[in-house]
């Protein structure tokens, strides 16, 4: 079969089912083309994308500036490994560190790799700077977290599907309840071996749980008091998704024109991925100041593809698009509109219990049990009506469109969503 041969949806699904590992359960739609906020399947049907590849496509599908950066760089130099310097990595490091306000950047490829990198940096800092005995450092994490699916990361997950039959697990982690400052305080006051607190500013995969007002700020203050590194996993929430350049920016303005330069919470270690790539080429990064990143020396960590010229060119363009097109401001504005419109519907709904989120990272809670198929069935109906979304944790549907969406398109999507939900009302 030629790779250029156009497949039907049925053929494409059958190929994956036969030759691919069954580690995903996709919605039954086979996509062929994307542009801006839209996707087309192999039969030519057009859809609104309301997932954005789990927020990797914040800048919209196939953004011409980002694709242009990729194609130009691909024609010149693609990969050298880090055995040699290349003339793009330094430019990316300078641009990103200046954008986010850090001294140093360590480039990787995927979000999970970046989380693993942050864990290693935190532990090495604990032994060399804080004075914790080697192999005794512990990192505090939150229940219902999602930081990836590597062996170390699933070791501190409480998702049975991610963990079952993958042990033995990596030790060195303490799990506490998310959005519980007392639990964090108790751990920090009673354990001198805590090196870091790893947290998602908003728990996306768990169902878009937004913490209480002031939670992140107070958590950071507690970490500072006990000389513990505050590690923010902004792989999904970063790059304008929540209406700010970073979710940890809180209520400060992060558009290029208005940013005060003083975030509400500045992580000691910042983890980025997904939209750092513009959805075009895998790239992730860990950022920290010299006092922390300085513990990493030649041979301590690396990646053949980490910091490759294509990824660096793409990441610069991706960040430039966010600034030039005021995507954080747009996400903030449209997110408020979206939640207001959905709340208006939910007020008289029996099928939806609530909507929550920040910026254009939102979710609705379906009025059914987690083990029901209702949310999945609603997503199938949304697909038929021209909008693509996906359930998480059984009875929650996450809504995260590309940030280039305009208000007219958003209202069209609200109409599709409410029309679909009405068909499920009892």
PESUL-V247830 format. One record per residue. N is the residue number from 1. RES is the residue in one small letter. NEAR is the number of other ideal C-beta (glycine too) atoms within 10 Angstrom. D_FIRST is the distance of its C-alpha to the first C-alpha in Angstrom with 2 decimals. Layout:
n=N res=RES near=NEAR d_first=D_FIRST
n=N res=RES near=NEAR d_first=D_FIRST
This chain:
n=1 res=x near=7 d_first=0.00
n=2 res=x near=5 d_first=3.81
n=3 res=x near=4 d_first=6.46
n=4 res=x near=5 d_first=8.46
n=5 res=x near=7 d_first=7.06
n=6 res=x near=10 d_first=9.98
n=7 res=x near=14 d_first=10.01
n=8 res=x near=12 d_first=13.25
n=9 res=x near=16 d_first=15.48
n=10 res=x near=11 d_first=15.31
n=11 res=x near=13 d_first=11.55
n=12 res=x near=17 d_first=11.88
n=13 res=x near=15 d_first=15.02
n=14 res=x near=12 d_first=13.74
n=15 res=x near=13 d_first=11.12
n=16 res=x near=13 d_first=14.11
n=17 res=x near=9 d_first=16.41
n=18 res=x near=7 d_first=14.72
n=19 res=x near=7 d_first=13.79
n=20 res=x near=9 d_first=16.35
n=21 res=x near=6 d_first=20.11
n=22 res=x near=7 d_first=22.02
n=23 res=x near=6 d_first=24.39
n=24 res=x near=7 d_first=24.23
n=25 res=x near=9 d_first=24.90
n=26 res=x near=10 d_first=23.46
n=27 res=x near=16 d_first=24.65
n=28 res=x near=10 d_first=22.12
n=29 res=x near=18 d_first=21.05
n=30 res=x near=18 d_first=17.75
n=31 res=x near=18 d_first=18.85
n=32 res=x near=15 d_first=17.41
n=33 res=x near=13 d_first=20.58
n=34 res=x near=18 d_first=24.02
n=35 res=x near=14 d_first=27.31
n=36 res=x near=17 d_first=30.72
n=37 res=x near=22 d_first=31.35
n=38 res=x near=16 d_first=28.52
n=39 res=x near=21 d_first=24.92
n=40 res=x near=15 d_first=22.55
n=41 res=x near=18 d_first=19.87
n=42 res=x near=17 d_first=16.62
n=43 res=x near=11 d_first=18.78
n=44 res=x near=8 d_first=21.32
n=45 res=x near=15 d_first=24.07
n=46 res=x near=11 d_first=26.34
n=47 res=x near=21 d_first=27.91
n=48 res=x near=23 d_first=30.62
n=49 res=x near=24 d_first=29.54
n=50 res=x near=25 d_first=32.36
n=51 res=x near=22 d_first=31.07
n=52 res=x near=29 d_first=30.16
n=53 res=x near=16 d_first=27.89
n=54 res=x near=18 d_first=31.09
n=55 res=x near=27 d_first=33.06
n=56 res=x near=23 d_first=30.82
n=57 res=x near=28 d_first=30.40
n=58 res=x near=30 d_first=34.12
n=59 res=x near=29 d_first=33.93
n=60 res=x near=25 d_first=31.35
n=61 res=x near=23 d_first=27.68
n=62 res=x near=15 d_first=26.85
n=63 res=x near=23 d_first=30.54
n=64 res=x near=11 d_first=30.95
n=65 res=x near=15 d_first=33.50
n=66 res=x near=25 d_first=31.46
n=67 res=x near=17 d_first=28.20
n=68 res=x near=13 d_first=30.41
n=69 res=x near=25 d_first=31.90
n=70 res=x near=19 d_first=28.53
n=71 res=x near=12 d_first=27.25
n=72 res=x near=12 d_first=30.65
n=73 res=x near=22 d_first=30.93
n=74 res=x near=14 d_first=27.38
n=75 res=x near=8 d_first=28.39
n=76 res=x near=11 d_first=31.53
n=77 res=x near=14 d_first=31.18
n=78 res=x near=13 d_first=28.74
n=79 res=x near=12 d_first=30.14
n=80 res=x near=16 d_first=33.26
n=81 res=x near=13 d_first=33.82
n=82 res=x near=16 d_first=37.39
n=83 res=x near=7 d_first=38.74
n=84 res=x near=6 d_first=39.57
n=85 res=x near=10 d_first=40.55
n=86 res=x near=18 d_first=38.42
n=87 res=x near=11 d_first=39.93
n=88 res=x near=23 d_first=38.24
n=89 res=x near=20 d_first=38.89
n=90 res=x near=12 d_first=42.63
n=91 res=x near=15 d_first=42.29
n=92 res=x near=23 d_first=40.18
n=93 res=x near=20 d_first=42.63
n=94 res=x near=12 d_first=45.57
n=95 res=x near=16 d_first=44.13
n=96 res=x near=21 d_first=43.07
n=97 res=x near=17 d_first=46.29
n=98 res=x near=9 d_first=48.38
n=99 res=x near=18 d_first=46.47
n=100 res=x near=20 d_first=46.94
n=101 res=x near=15 d_first=50.23
n=102 res=x near=23 d_first=49.59
n=103 res=x near=13 d_first=50.43
n=104 res=x near=16 d_first=47.27
n=105 res=x near=22 d_first=43.50
n=106 res=x near=24 d_first=41.20
n=107 res=x near=25 d_first=37.53
n=108 res=x near=27 d_first=34.65
n=109 res=x near=21 d_first=31.10
n=110 res=x near=20 d_first=30.99
n=111 res=x near=25 d_first=33.67
n=112 res=x near=18 d_first=33.98
n=113 res=x near=23 d_first=34.47
n=114 res=x near=31 d_first=37.13
n=115 res=x near=25 d_first=38.92
n=116 res=x near=21 d_first=38.96
n=117 res=x near=23 d_first=40.34
n=118 res=x near=29 d_first=43.05
n=119 res=x near=28 d_first=44.07
n=120 res=x near=17 d_first=44.49
n=121 res=x near=26 d_first=46.51
n=122 res=x near=25 d_first=48.69
n=123 res=x near=22 d_first=49.46
n=124 res=x near=20 d_first=50.31
n=125 res=x near=24 d_first=52.52
n=126 res=x near=25 d_first=54.26
n=127 res=x near=16 d_first=55.23
n=128 res=x near=12 d_first=56.15
n=129 res=x near=15 d_first=57.65
n=130 res=x near=17 d_first=58.72
n=131 res=x near=9 d_first=59.98
n=132 res=x near=18 d_first=58.22
n=133 res=x near=10 d_first=58.24
n=134 res=x near=10 d_first=55.01
n=135 res=x near=9 d_first=52.52
n=136 res=x near=13 d_first=54.61
n=137 res=x near=20 d_first=53.03
n=138 res=x near=20 d_first=51.74
n=139 res=x near=22 d_first=49.67
n=140 res=x near=24 d_first=50.31
n=141 res=x near=25 d_first=47.35
n=142 res=x near=24 d_first=47.21
n=143 res=x near=16 d_first=46.20
n=144 res=x near=17 d_first=43.04
n=145 res=x near=22 d_first=41.74
n=146 res=x near=20 d_first=38.13
n=147 res=x near=27 d_first=37.64
n=148 res=x near=20 d_first=34.26
n=149 res=x near=15 d_first=33.04
n=150 res=x near=16 d_first=33.86
n=151 res=x near=12 d_first=36.20
n=152 res=x near=18 d_first=39.26
n=153 res=x near=22 d_first=38.55
n=154 res=x near=20 d_first=37.96
n=155 res=x near=17 d_first=41.22
n=156 res=x near=23 d_first=43.10
n=157 res=x near=22 d_first=40.99
n=158 res=x near=13 d_first=42.45
n=159 res=x near=16 d_first=39.17
n=160 res=x near=7 d_first=38.86
n=161 res=x near=8 d_first=35.09
n=162 res=x near=13 d_first=34.67
n=163 res=x near=15 d_first=37.32
n=164 res=x near=9 d_first=37.28
n=165 res=x near=4 d_first=36.63
n=166 res=x near=13 d_first=35.94
n=167 res=x near=10 d_first=39.49
n=168 res=x near=7 d_first=41.70
n=169 res=x near=13 d_first=42.06
n=170 res=x near=14 d_first=43.45
n=171 res=x near=10 d_first=47.07
n=172 res=x near=16 d_first=49.01
n=173 res=x near=17 d_first=48.35
n=174 res=x near=17 d_first=50.72
n=175 res=x near=16 d_first=49.41
n=176 res=x near=19 d_first=51.52
n=177 res=x near=12 d_first=51.27
n=178 res=x near=19 d_first=49.68
n=179 res=x near=17 d_first=52.18
n=180 res=x near=16 d_first=55.09
n=181 res=x near=17 d_first=57.34
n=182 res=x near=9 d_first=59.85
n=183 res=x near=17 d_first=57.27
n=184 res=x near=26 d_first=56.28
n=185 res=x near=16 d_first=59.95
n=186 res=x near=12 d_first=60.79
n=187 res=x near=19 d_first=58.10
n=188 res=x near=20 d_first=59.10
n=189 res=x near=12 d_first=62.79
n=190 res=x near=8 d_first=62.45
n=191 res=x near=13 d_first=59.95
n=192 res=x near=14 d_first=60.74
n=193 res=x near=14 d_first=57.43
n=194 res=x near=24 d_first=55.26
n=195 res=x near=25 d_first=53.43
n=196 res=x near=25 d_first=51.24
n=197 res=x near=27 d_first=50.31
n=198 res=x near=24 d_first=46.58
n=199 res=x near=28 d_first=46.01
n=200 res=x near=25 d_first=43.71
n=201 res=x near=25 d_first=45.91
n=202 res=x near=23 d_first=44.23
n=203 res=x near=22 d_first=42.35
n=204 res=x near=25 d_first=39.08
n=205 res=x near=18 d_first=36.98
n=206 res=x near=19 d_first=40.15
n=207 res=x near=21 d_first=40.46
n=208 res=x near=25 d_first=41.74
n=209 res=x near=18 d_first=45.15
n=210 res=x near=19 d_first=47.45
n=211 res=x near=19 d_first=50.40
n=212 res=x near=10 d_first=54.03
n=213 res=x near=10 d_first=55.66
n=214 res=x near=13 d_first=56.79
n=215 res=x near=18 d_first=54.83
n=216 res=x near=23 d_first=52.91
n=217 res=x near=13 d_first=56.02
n=218 res=x near=15 d_first=58.20
n=219 res=x near=23 d_first=55.60
n=220 res=x near=21 d_first=55.46
n=221 res=x near=14 d_first=59.27
n=222 res=x near=18 d_first=59.40
n=223 res=x near=22 d_first=57.00
n=224 res=x near=12 d_first=59.19
n=225 res=x near=11 d_first=62.30
n=226 res=x near=16 d_first=60.95
n=227 res=x near=14 d_first=59.21
n=228 res=x near=26 d_first=55.76
n=229 res=x near=25 d_first=52.66
n=230 res=x near=22 d_first=51.16
n=231 res=x near=27 d_first=47.37
n=232 res=x near=27 d_first=45.51
n=233 res=x near=29 d_first=41.82
n=234 res=x near=29 d_first=40.90
n=235 res=x near=28 d_first=37.15
n=236 res=x near=27 d_first=36.76
n=237 res=x near=28 d_first=40.18
n=238 res=x near=28 d_first=40.48
n=239 res=x near=29 d_first=39.70
n=240 res=x near=31 d_first=41.52
n=241 res=x near=31 d_first=39.88
n=242 res=x near=30 d_first=43.26
n=243 res=x near=27 d_first=45.16
n=244 res=x near=27 d_first=46.32
n=245 res=x near=26 d_first=44.63
n=246 res=x near=27 d_first=44.93
n=247 res=x near=28 d_first=45.84
n=248 res=x near=25 d_first=48.63
n=249 res=x near=24 d_first=50.23
n=250 res=x near=16 d_first=51.81
n=251 res=x near=8 d_first=53.67
n=252 res=x near=17 d_first=53.98
n=253 res=x near=16 d_first=52.22
n=254 res=x near=23 d_first=49.28
n=255 res=x near=18 d_first=48.32
n=256 res=x near=16 d_first=48.72
n=257 res=x near=8 d_first=51.80
n=258 res=x near=11 d_first=53.65
n=259 res=x near=18 d_first=52.84
n=260 res=x near=9 d_first=56.06
n=261 res=x near=7 d_first=54.57
n=262 res=x near=9 d_first=55.92
n=263 res=x near=18 d_first=53.38
n=264 res=x near=16 d_first=54.83
n=265 res=x near=21 d_first=53.21
n=266 res=x near=17 d_first=52.02
n=267 res=x near=26 d_first=50.01
n=268 res=x near=24 d_first=50.95
n=269 res=x near=26 d_first=47.27
n=270 res=x near=25 d_first=44.68
n=271 res=x near=27 d_first=41.01
n=272 res=x near=28 d_first=38.46
n=273 res=x near=28 d_first=34.69
n=274 res=x near=28 d_first=32.20
n=275 res=x near=32 d_first=33.57
n=276 res=x near=28 d_first=34.85
n=277 res=x near=27 d_first=31.31
n=278 res=x near=30 d_first=31.21
n=279 res=x near=24 d_first=27.91
n=280 res=x near=24 d_first=26.29
n=281 res=x near=22 d_first=26.47
n=282 res=x near=20 d_first=27.88
n=283 res=x near=29 d_first=31.62
n=284 res=x near=26 d_first=34.59
n=285 res=x near=28 d_first=38.18
n=286 res=x near=30 d_first=41.45
n=287 res=x near=27 d_first=44.66
n=288 res=x near=26 d_first=48.24
n=289 res=x near=15 d_first=51.53
n=290 res=x near=10 d_first=52.80
n=291 res=x near=12 d_first=54.98
n=292 res=x near=22 d_first=51.91
n=293 res=x near=18 d_first=49.09
n=294 res=x near=16 d_first=51.52
n=295 res=x near=19 d_first=51.08
n=296 res=x near=19 d_first=47.62
n=297 res=x near=8 d_first=48.01
n=298 res=x near=7 d_first=45.82
n=299 res=x near=6 d_first=43.82
n=300 res=x near=11 d_first=44.33
n=301 res=x near=17 d_first=40.95
n=302 res=x near=15 d_first=37.85
n=303 res=x near=17 d_first=34.13
n=304 res=x near=12 d_first=32.09
n=305 res=x near=19 d_first=30.44
n=306 res=x near=23 d_first=33.48
n=307 res=x near=27 d_first=35.12
n=308 res=x near=26 d_first=32.40
n=309 res=x near=20 d_first=33.02
n=310 res=x near=23 d_first=30.10
n=311 res=x near=29 d_first=31.11
n=312 res=x near=25 d_first=34.72
n=313 res=x near=27 d_first=34.20
n=314 res=x near=28 d_first=32.16
n=315 res=x near=30 d_first=34.81
n=316 res=x near=20 d_first=37.65
n=317 res=x near=24 d_first=36.06
n=318 res=x near=26 d_first=35.30
n=319 res=x near=24 d_first=38.96
n=320 res=x near=18 d_first=40.24
n=321 res=x near=24 d_first=38.45
n=322 res=x near=28 d_first=40.09
n=323 res=x near=17 d_first=43.48
n=324 res=x near=10 d_first=43.15
n=325 res=x near=18 d_first=41.95
n=326 res=x near=17 d_first=44.35
n=327 res=x near=27 d_first=41.63
n=328 res=x near=28 d_first=43.97
n=329 res=x near=20 d_first=46.55
n=330 res=x near=22 d_first=44.05
n=331 res=x near=29 d_first=42.77
n=332 res=x near=21 d_first=46.39
n=333 res=x near=16 d_first=47.37
n=334 res=x near=21 d_first=44.44
n=335 res=x near=22 d_first=44.51
n=336 res=x near=13 d_first=48.12
n=337 res=x near=13 d_first=47.35
n=338 res=x near=25 d_first=44.47
n=339 res=x near=19 d_first=46.61
n=340 res=x near=11 d_first=49.56
n=341 res=x near=18 d_first=47.61
n=342 res=x near=23 d_first=46.03
n=343 res=x near=13 d_first=49.45
n=344 res=x near=12 d_first=50.92
n=345 res=x near=17 d_first=48.52
n=346 res=x near=20 d_first=48.89
n=347 res=x near=8 d_first=52.68
n=348 res=x near=7 d_first=52.43
n=349 res=x near=19 d_first=49.20
n=350 res=x near=11 d_first=48.99
n=351 res=x near=20 d_first=45.30
n=352 res=x near=22 d_first=45.39
n=353 res=x near=13 d_first=48.01
n=354 res=x near=13 d_first=47.62
n=355 res=x near=20 d_first=45.74
n=356 res=x near=17 d_first=45.98
n=357 res=x near=25 d_first=44.66
n=358 res=x near=21 d_first=45.42
n=359 res=x near=27 d_first=44.07
n=360 res=x near=28 d_first=40.60
n=361 res=x near=25 d_first=39.91
n=362 res=x near=22 d_first=41.02
n=363 res=x near=24 d_first=40.60
n=364 res=x near=29 d_first=42.02
n=365 res=x near=18 d_first=43.34
n=366 res=x near=24 d_first=42.57
n=367 res=x near=18 d_first=45.56
n=368 res=x near=17 d_first=44.11
n=369 res=x near=9 d_first=43.67
n=370 res=x near=12 d_first=41.05
n=371 res=x near=7 d_first=39.53
n=372 res=x near=13 d_first=39.21
n=373 res=x near=12 d_first=36.04
n=374 res=x near=17 d_first=37.85
n=375 res=x near=25 d_first=36.47
n=376 res=x near=17 d_first=32.87
n=377 res=x near=15 d_first=33.61
n=378 res=x near=24 d_first=35.15
n=379 res=x near=21 d_first=32.08
n=380 res=x near=15 d_first=29.96
n=381 res=x near=16 d_first=32.56
n=382 res=x near=25 d_first=32.58
n=383 res=x near=19 d_first=28.84
n=384 res=x near=11 d_first=29.55
n=385 res=x near=15 d_first=32.35
n=386 res=x near=15 d_first=30.29
n=387 res=x near=23 d_first=31.04
n=388 res=x near=19 d_first=29.06
n=389 res=x near=26 d_first=31.10
n=390 res=x near=19 d_first=30.99
n=391 res=x near=22 d_first=33.73
n=392 res=x near=18 d_first=35.23
n=393 res=x near=15 d_first=37.64
n=394 res=x near=16 d_first=37.24
n=395 res=x near=22 d_first=39.58
n=396 res=x near=19 d_first=39.17
n=397 res=x near=27 d_first=36.86
n=398 res=x near=25 d_first=36.43
n=399 res=x near=26 d_first=36.44
n=400 res=x near=27 d_first=35.60
n=401 res=x near=28 d_first=34.43
n=402 res=x near=29 d_first=33.92
n=403 res=x near=31 d_first=37.38
n=404 res=x near=20 d_first=36.94
n=405 res=x near=24 d_first=37.42
n=406 res=x near=12 d_first=40.54
n=407 res=x near=12 d_first=43.15
n=408 res=x near=8 d_first=42.12
n=409 res=x near=17 d_first=38.55
n=410 res=x near=21 d_first=40.00
n=411 res=x near=14 d_first=42.32
n=412 res=x near=15 d_first=39.52
n=413 res=x near=23 d_first=37.73
n=414 res=x near=18 d_first=41.02
n=415 res=x near=13 d_first=41.28
n=416 res=x near=18 d_first=37.80
n=417 res=x near=25 d_first=38.67
n=418 res=x near=16 d_first=42.11
n=419 res=x near=13 d_first=40.96
n=420 res=x near=21 d_first=38.39
n=421 res=x near=22 d_first=40.99
n=422 res=x near=11 d_first=43.51
n=423 res=x near=11 d_first=41.37
n=424 res=x near=18 d_first=41.75
n=425 res=x near=11 d_first=45.49
n=426 res=x near=5 d_first=47.61
